[in-house]
Amino acid sequence: MSGSDWVLHVDLDQFIAAVEVARRPELRGRPVVVGGAGDPTLRAVVATASYEAREFGVHSGMPLRLAKKKCPDAVFLPSDAPAYEEVSAHVMDVLRELPVVVEVLGWDEAFLGARTDDPEALAGAVRRAVKEGTGLECSVGIGDNKLRAKLATGFAKPAGVYRLTRDNWVEVMAARPVTALWGIGSRTAAKLAGLGVGTVAELARAEPEVLAARFGPAMGPHLRQLALGAGDPVVTATPWVAKSRSRETTFQRDLTDPDEIRDQVRLLARRVAEDVRAEGRPAVRVVVKVRFVPFFTCTRGVALAEPTADVEPIEAAAVAALARFDDGRAVRLLGVRAEFSGGRP
């Protein structure tokens, strides 16, 4: 990359909560929690929480009941996906009016490719355009590739700008835990810990052969590249397409009957198959998610014999994936996901 080519990562701050507050200005400054039907007495998880709620320890994925305990005075609201999609589309249209290439990542984030001698000035222009055009705040990470730009946004939040490049990578990232890297979660971190690797610097110094033996010939070396800050510098305007379609249900009473659990998976699979047909693209893999009591979640997947949008093979694959679970505990949530070709989400 030349010195005037940059990748910017735009992340809308507390997006879902911000949309809800914009619709209800009287909630500004109050702790807001969005998720499920908006009723903390029912089983559901937090989709997002405002910064005011996060100060009480509320975070995405937390059961609403626990969020209520942590923040009794929070305002609980139901999720409204169509509203979020509409606002997101507006934001992306605003970004496309700027002299940048826009690569949409999802509802609340996008990469921008730009040639400029002052990326901070451009980032400031991005923030102002989004604020003036939509009323929403965003944070902007500046990088010399997508990985560094994405990580930079974490340092920019809330409502700020931060630059992370090869020049300051070691200074900023070396001592941080490996979970600070985009794409490394707690399970991978635990496996790395077994190899004596806990920080980004230690992962960068790890022997590729050792990593390949533990994580596979592709993933092992890839993890080391993450620690070195390597990433794709090219932003494309290729339209974003969903990598999967999924449905899930949280049950208000625990399911213990295997036949009932199987029937619920079949029902979800049929709904997913309808979504796949509406998408107009065949699925290649089906994944079942189960959340056991009290709150342990795991997944199992089955590849389809051939790409399809037909109900029968998708339903059969979901049942086959369910059969791969050997945990006999009661079930509080079931989900079915159909994945399209081109990688897993």
N, C-alpha and C positions, 0 to 999 in steps of 0.2 A: 504494500500500500504506500502511495506517496503521502507526503506530509499534509496534503490538503484534502485527502479522502477520509471520510469518517463514517462510523456507524453510531447512530443514536438509538437508544432504547427508551421508548415513551411508555410509562406505566401510570394509569389513572389511579390516583390515591383513593383507597377505600371505596372502590368504584360503586358497588351495589348500594352500600350505605349512603354514599354521596348522592346517588340518583334518588333514593328515597327521601333524603333530607331536602333535596331540591324540589320535590313534589310537596313536601310538608315543611316549609320554612320554620314553623314553630318548634321543630325538633332540633334546630341548629344549636350545637353546644351540649346537647344531651346524649347520654349513652344510647346507641341504637344497635339492635341486634336483628339481623334478617335471617330467616330460615324456616323451612317447612311451611306450616299454615300460620306461623306467627304465634302459636300457642305453646308456651313453655311447659304446660302440663301434659302435652302430647309428646310422643317420641319423634324426634327429628334432630338434625344437627345444624349448627350455625353455618350459614353460607358466607356471611361476612359480618364484621362488627366495626362500628365506628371507632376512631382513635380514643374517644372518651370511654367506650366500653372496654377497649383493649387494656386500658390502664388498670382495670380490675382483674386482668388475667383471662378475659374472654377472647377466644380465637376461633378461626374457621375449623370446622370438623368436630368441635366440642358439642356434646349433647346440650340441647336447649335447657333441660332441667338443671344441668350443672351451671350453665351460663346464668340462669336465674338466681342460683345460690350465690354465685360470685358477684353478681351485680343486680340486686333486687330492684333497683330503681330504673333499670333499663327499659326502653320502649321496644317491644318485640313486634316485628312486622313479617308478613308472609312474603315469600319469594314471588317475583313477577317477571319471569323470563322475557316475555314479549317486550316489556318496557325497557329492560336492560339492552336487548338486541337493538331496539330503535335508537336509543341514546348512543350506543356503541357505533352504529352505522353513521350517525351524525358526526361523531368525533373523527372517524376515519375520513369522512368527506372533508372536514376542516383541515386535516393533515395533508390531504392530497392537493390542497390549494397552495401549499408551500413549495419552494423549489427543492423538493426531496423525492426520493423513491420510497414508497410506503409498502412494507411487507407486514400484513396483519397477522398477529399471533393468536388472537382471541378477542373476547369482549373488551378487555381492558388494557391491552398492550400491543405495541407494534414496533418493528425496527424501521428506522429511517436511514437511507443511504444519501450522503450529501458530499459535495466538494466545496470546501470553504476553508479560509485561512483563520476563521474565528469560530470554532465549534460552540464555545460557550455563548457567544452572541446568538447563534442559530438556536441553541437550546432555549435561551430566554425568549426568542421569538415564538418558538413552539409552545412554550408554556402560556404566553400571552394570548396566542391565537386560540388555544383550547379554552382558556378561561373566558375570553370575550365571546367565543362562538357557542359555548355550551354551558358556561357557568361552573365547570368542573376544574379542580386542581389536578395537576399531573407532576410527576417527577421524571427527570431525564438523565439517563446515564450516557456518557460519551466514551467510546472505545475505538481501538483500531481493529476490532473484530466483534462479532456478535456476542461471544462469551464475555469479553471484558465489558462491553456496553451493558449487557444484562446484569452483571454483577455490580457495575457502577451505580445502577439505579437503586440498589439496596442502600448504598451510602448516601444517595441523594434524598431519600424519603425523610420526612414528608415535604412535598412541594419545593424541591430543590434541584440542583444540578451538580453532577460529580463526574470527573474524568478519571478513567482507569485504563492505562496503556502499558506497553512493554516497559516504559521508563520508570513507572512507579509500582509495577506488579509485585516485585519482591518485597518492597517496603510495606505495602498495604496487605498483602495476602500471605506471606510466608509463614507467619506464626499462627494463622487462623486454623481452626479445625477443618478437616476435609469436607465436612458437611456445609461449609461456606461455599463450596463449588457448586455450580449449576449442574444438577444431574446426579449428585451423590447424596443419598438418603441415609437414614439411620442403619438400615440393614447392611448396606455396602460399607458404611463406616465401621460397623462392628467386625466385619470380615477383614477390613484393612487393619483394625486394631490387633487382630490375631497375628498379623505379620509385623507388628511393631510400628505401624504407620498411623499417626494420629493427626499430623499437621499437613498443610499444603506443601511446605518445604520438604518434609519427609517423603511425601508421595512423589514429589518431583525428583528426588534422589533415588527412589526405589528402582531396583533392577527390573527391566521390562520382562525378562524371562520368569522372574518370580511372580510378577503380577499375572502374566499369561497362564502360568500353571494354576493359579488360584481362581482367576476370573474368566479364563478362556483366551484364545489367541487374538481375538479382536478387542474384547472389552478391557482386558488387562492393560495393554499399551495405551488404549484410549483414556483410561483413568489418569495415567501419567501425563498425557498431553493436556488434560484439563488442568492439572496442577502447574503445568508450564504456561498456562494461559493461552494455549493455541485454540484457534477457532476460525470459523468461516467469515471472511471479510466482505462477502458479496451479499448485498440486499437486492431482492428481486420483487417486482410488482405482481408476481403470479398470484392470482386470487387465492385466498385462503379457503381450503376445503376441509370438512370434518374428517378426522381419521377414524371415527367410530360413531355408532349410535347406541345409546344405552337407556335402560329403564331400571328403576329400583323402587322398592317399597320398604318403608319402616313399619313394622307391625306394632300395634298398640298392646298386643299380648304376645308373649313368646310362643313360637311354634316348636312343638316337640314331636309331632307325628310325622314320620318320614314321608308318608303318602301326601300329606297336606303340603309339606315343603316342596315335594316334587311337583305337585299341581300348581303351586304358586310360581315355580320356575318356568313351567310350561306356559303359564299365562303371560309372564313377562317376556318370554321368548317370542310369543306370537305378536305382542305389541312391538317388540324390537324389529321383527320381520316386516311389519307394516311400515315402520320408519325407514328400513333399508330399501323397500320398494319405492317409497316416496323420494328417497335420495337418488334413485336411478343408478346406483352402483352396487355390484355384488359384494357380499361379505366373504372373507377368507378365513375368519377365525371367530370363535365364540368363547366368551369368558363369563364365568359366573362368580359373583362376589357374595360372600356370606359373612355377616357380622354375628358372631356368637355372643351369648351372654357371658360376662357383663358387657364387654365392648372390645372384643378381639376380632379383627377383620382380616380375611385372607381371600385369595382368588385362585381359581383353577381354570385353565383354558384348553380348548380342543380345536385343532385345525380342521376345516371343512375339506371333504374329499375333492371338491372343486368349487370355484367361486360361484355363489348363488345368492338370490334374493328370495328363494322359495321358503315357505313357512316350515315345511316338514323337516328338511335337513337342519335348519337353524334350531328348531325345537329339539330335535334329536341330539344335536351337538351340546345344547345347554344341559339336557338330562345327563349326557355322558360326562360333561364337566362336573356336574353336581356329584356324580358317583365317585369322583376322585377325592372327595372330602372324606376323612375318616374320623372327624371329630363328632362325637355324639351329643355335644351340649345343645341346649336350646338356642333357637335362632331368633334374632330380633330384626334383622334386615336381610333382604335378598336383592340381588341385582343381576342383570344380564346385559352384556355388551357385545355387539357385533362389530368386528374390526374390518376395515377395508384394506386393500393392498396399499403398500407404500409405507409401512411401519406402524408400530403400536403407539398409541397416545401416551 
